[in-house]
Amino acid sequence: MKKLIILLSVLMISTSVSAAEIPPESLPSNATFECMEYTESLIWDILDKVQNGLGFSDAQAHARQRFFNLVVSGQSNGYSFSQLSEIASNAIFQYRDMYLRPEFYVQNEEKVRWLISDVLEKYKLGTIDYNEAKKRAYEKIYQSVDANFDYDTEFAKDTCYRNIPSVDNSLFTIARKLILAERTPNL
């Protein structure tokens, strides 16, 4: 009996909970970090399952059911269903994409870092804010496909008249990740 208790104690100590975190680069622009942390506390187990192969639609359905129940019962800490769902949806999408294409993220991180190196430097020095850094990074990524692309000109047009090059959205995610990493120095 004593051996069983020792064995169980060792297993409990060596087994850690691996709570998946919501990547800050996946946050919608209107989301707060407090809302992200609250959402993360609600769906960490779903994100773990996505990392292990759970599909996007199934994961999103589980998360939305949780949010619906919390909002209806008045236990959502004041956050709306749409706020929680939007954050979760973006995080689930990114986790699913990283599960399906891990090599894409590895191969393209250095490419994006090189493309936006001047933007990262300006952001690090504090000469531009996050929104401006993000805009300039997006423009650099678009210009890697079409050198004549002008962000301000194209986005000033009506939606149906824009001529925006086709780019994998994950490149923008990588750019946001790199920009946010400049804000948080490595210790």
C-alpha positions as CSV (number, residue, x, y, z in Angstrom):
1,M,0.0,0.0,0.0
2,K,2.8,2.4,0.9
3,K,4.5,1.7,-2.5
4,L,1.3,2.5,-4.3
5,I,0.9,5.9,-2.5
6,I,4.6,6.7,-3.3
7,L,4.1,5.7,-6.9
8,L,0.9,7.9,-7.2
9,S,2.7,10.8,-5.5
10,V,5.6,10.6,-8.0
11,L,3.2,10.4,-10.9
12,M,1.2,13.4,-9.6
13,I,4.3,15.5,-9.1
14,S,5.8,14.6,-12.5
15,T,2.6,15.2,-14.4
16,S,2.0,18.8,-15.0
17,V,-0.9,20.6,-16.5
18,S,0.0,21.9,-19.9
19,A,-2.4,24.7,-20.3
20,A,-2.4,26.1,-23.8
21,E,-2.1,29.8,-23.9
22,I,-3.9,32.2,-26.3
23,P,-1.2,33.7,-28.6
24,P,-1.3,37.5,-28.2
25,E,-0.8,37.9,-31.9
26,S,-4.1,36.2,-32.5
27,L,-6.1,38.8,-30.5
28,P,-8.6,40.9,-32.4
29,S,-7.6,44.6,-32.4
30,N,-10.4,45.6,-30.0
31,A,-9.7,42.9,-27.4
32,T,-8.0,43.5,-24.0
33,F,-5.4,41.3,-22.4
34,E,-7.8,40.9,-19.4
35,C,-10.5,39.5,-21.7
36,M,-7.8,37.3,-23.4
37,E,-6.7,35.9,-20.0
38,Y,-10.3,35.2,-19.0
39,T,-11.0,33.5,-22.3
40,E,-7.8,31.5,-21.9
41,S,-9.0,30.2,-18.5
42,L,-12.2,29.0,-20.1
43,I,-10.8,27.2,-23.2
44,W,-7.2,26.1,-22.4
45,D,-8.3,22.4,-22.5
46,I,-9.9,22.9,-25.9
47,L,-6.7,24.6,-27.2
48,D,-4.8,21.5,-25.9
49,K,-7.1,19.3,-27.9
50,V,-6.6,21.4,-31.0
51,Q,-2.9,21.0,-30.6
52,N,-3.4,17.3,-30.6
53,G,-5.7,17.2,-33.7
54,L,-9.2,18.4,-32.8
55,G,-10.8,20.1,-35.8
56,F,-11.6,23.8,-36.0
57,S,-15.4,23.5,-36.1
58,D,-15.6,21.0,-33.3
59,A,-13.3,23.1,-31.1
60,Q,-15.2,26.3,-31.9
61,A,-18.5,24.6,-31.1
62,H,-17.3,23.4,-27.7
63,A,-16.0,26.9,-26.9
64,R,-19.1,28.7,-28.0
65,Q,-21.3,26.3,-26.0
66,R,-19.3,27.2,-22.9
67,F,-19.5,30.9,-23.6
68,F,-23.3,30.7,-24.2
69,N,-23.9,28.9,-20.9
70,L,-21.8,31.4,-19.0
71,V,-23.4,34.5,-20.6
72,V,-26.9,33.1,-20.1
73,S,-26.2,32.3,-16.4
74,G,-24.6,35.7,-15.9
75,Q,-21.2,34.3,-15.0
76,S,-19.1,35.8,-17.8
77,N,-17.4,38.5,-15.8
78,G,-19.2,41.1,-17.8
79,Y,-17.7,40.0,-21.2
80,S,-20.1,39.4,-24.0
81,F,-20.6,36.2,-26.0
82,S,-19.1,38.0,-29.1
83,Q,-16.0,39.2,-27.3
84,L,-15.2,35.7,-25.9
85,S,-16.1,33.9,-29.2
86,E,-14.0,36.2,-31.3
87,I,-10.9,35.7,-29.2
88,A,-11.4,32.0,-29.0
89,S,-12.1,31.7,-32.7
90,N,-8.8,33.5,-33.6
91,A,-6.8,31.4,-31.1
92,I,-8.4,28.1,-32.3
93,F,-7.7,29.0,-35.9
94,Q,-4.1,29.8,-35.2
95,Y,-3.5,26.6,-33.2
96,R,-5.2,24.6,-35.9
97,D,-3.1,26.2,-38.6
98,M,0.1,25.6,-36.6
99,Y,-1.0,22.0,-36.1
100,L,-1.5,21.5,-39.8
101,R,1.4,23.5,-41.1
102,P,4.1,23.7,-38.4
103,E,6.9,23.9,-41.1
104,F,5.3,27.0,-42.6
105,Y,5.7,29.0,-39.3
106,V,9.3,27.8,-38.9
107,Q,10.3,28.5,-42.5
108,N,8.7,31.9,-42.7
109,E,9.5,33.5,-39.3
110,E,13.0,34.5,-40.5
111,K,11.7,35.7,-43.9
112,V,9.2,37.9,-42.2
113,R,11.7,39.2,-39.7
114,W,14.0,40.2,-42.6
115,L,11.1,41.8,-44.5
116,I,10.0,44.0,-41.6
117,S,13.4,44.5,-39.8
118,D,13.3,48.3,-40.2
119,V,9.8,48.3,-38.8
120,L,10.9,46.2,-35.8
121,E,13.8,48.6,-35.2
122,K,11.6,51.7,-35.2
123,Y,9.1,50.0,-32.9
124,K,11.8,48.9,-30.6
125,L,13.2,52.5,-30.4
126,G,9.7,53.9,-29.8
127,T,9.5,56.1,-32.9
128,I,6.3,54.3,-34.0
129,D,3.4,52.8,-32.0
130,Y,2.0,49.2,-32.3
131,N,-0.7,50.1,-34.8
132,E,1.7,52.0,-37.1
133,A,4.2,49.1,-36.8
134,K,1.5,46.6,-37.7
135,K,0.4,48.7,-40.7
136,R,3.9,49.1,-42.0
137,A,4.7,45.4,-41.5
138,Y,1.5,44.5,-43.5
139,E,2.6,46.9,-46.3
140,K,6.0,45.3,-46.4
141,I,4.5,41.9,-46.7
142,Y,2.2,43.0,-49.5
143,Q,5.1,44.6,-51.2
144,S,7.0,41.4,-51.2
145,V,4.4,40.1,-53.7
146,D,3.8,43.4,-55.5
147,A,6.5,46.0,-55.2
148,N,4.1,48.8,-56.3
149,F,1.6,48.2,-53.5
150,D,0.7,51.3,-51.5
151,Y,-1.2,50.5,-48.4
152,D,-2.8,53.9,-47.9
153,T,-3.9,54.2,-51.5
154,E,-5.5,50.8,-51.7
155,F,-7.2,50.9,-48.3
156,A,-8.6,54.4,-49.1
157,K,-10.6,52.9,-52.0
158,D,-14.0,51.4,-51.8
159,T,-13.7,47.7,-50.9
160,C,-14.8,46.5,-54.3
161,Y,-12.1,48.5,-56.1
162,R,-9.1,47.5,-54.0
163,N,-6.2,45.7,-55.7
164,I,-4.6,43.8,-52.9
165,P,-2.1,41.1,-53.6
166,S,-2.9,37.6,-52.4
167,V,-0.9,36.8,-49.3
168,D,-1.1,34.0,-46.7
169,N,-2.7,35.6,-43.6
170,S,-0.4,33.6,-41.4
171,L,2.4,35.9,-42.5
172,F,0.6,38.7,-40.8
173,T,0.3,36.6,-37.7
174,I,4.0,36.0,-37.7
175,A,4.6,39.8,-38.2
176,R,2.3,40.6,-35.2
177,K,4.2,38.0,-33.1
178,L,7.6,39.6,-34.0
179,I,6.3,43.1,-33.3
180,L,4.9,42.1,-29.9
181,A,8.2,40.3,-29.1
182,E,10.0,43.6,-29.5
183,R,7.7,45.1,-26.8
184,T,8.6,42.4,-24.3
185,P,12.4,42.0,-24.0
186,N,13.8,38.6,-23.3
187,L,15.1,38.2,-19.8
